[in-house]
């Protein structure tokens, strides 16, 4: 579970950097606040799905009786 959290934090930091670059370039002003928020929510949702999908290996456990 801890690797999922670390992956998600890294993804959010990367997303914040992209948003800062778009804001500095004036792209966010042209898109509008509503679409910017919708895009951020979608991007965070994709990040959560990727983090959960890469959270661990699926292994078969053999029990000797």
C-alpha positions in Angstrom: 0.0 0.0 0.0 2.8 2.4 0.7 4.2 2.2 -2.9 0.7 3.2 -4.1 0.8 6.3 -2.0 4.3 7.3 -3.1 3.4 6.7 -6.8 0.3 8.9 -6.3 2.2 11.7 -4.6 4.7 11.7 -7.5 1.9 11.8 -10.0 0.2 14.7 -8.2 3.6 16.6 -8.1 4.0 16.0 -11.8 0.5 17.2 -12.4 1.1 20.4 -10.4 4.2 21.1 -12.5 2.2 20.7 -15.7 -0.6 23.0 -14.4 2.0 25.6 -13.4 3.6 25.5 -16.8 0.2 25.9 -18.5 -0.7 28.7 -16.2 2.6 30.5 -16.9 2.1 30.1 -20.6 -1.5 31.6 -20.4 -3.2 28.4 -21.6 -5.4 28.1 -18.5 -6.7 31.6 -19.0 -7.9 30.7 -22.5 -9.5 27.4 -21.4 -11.5 28.7 -18.4 -11.8 27.7 -14.8 -14.5 25.1 -15.2 -12.7 23.0 -17.9 -9.5 23.4 -15.9 -11.1 21.9 -12.8 -12.7 19.1 -14.9 -9.3 18.2 -16.4 -7.6 18.2 -13.0 -10.2 15.8 -11.6 -9.9 13.5 -14.6 -6.1 13.5 -14.4 -6.2 12.7 -10.6 -8.6 9.9 -11.3 -6.3 8.4 -14.0 -3.4 8.7 -11.5 -5.3 6.8 -8.9 -6.2 4.1 -11.3 -2.6 3.8 -12.5 -1.3 3.8 -8.9 -3.7 1.0 -7.9 -3.0 -1.1 -11.0 0.8 -0.9 -10.3 0.5 -1.4 -6.5 1.8 -5.0 -6.4 2.3 -8.3 -7.9 -0.4 -11.0 -8.0 1.0 -14.2 -6.6 -0.3 -17.6 -6.0 0.2 -18.9 -2.5 0.8 -22.6 -2.1 -0.1 -24.1 1.3 1.4 -27.4 2.1 -0.8 -29.6 4.3 
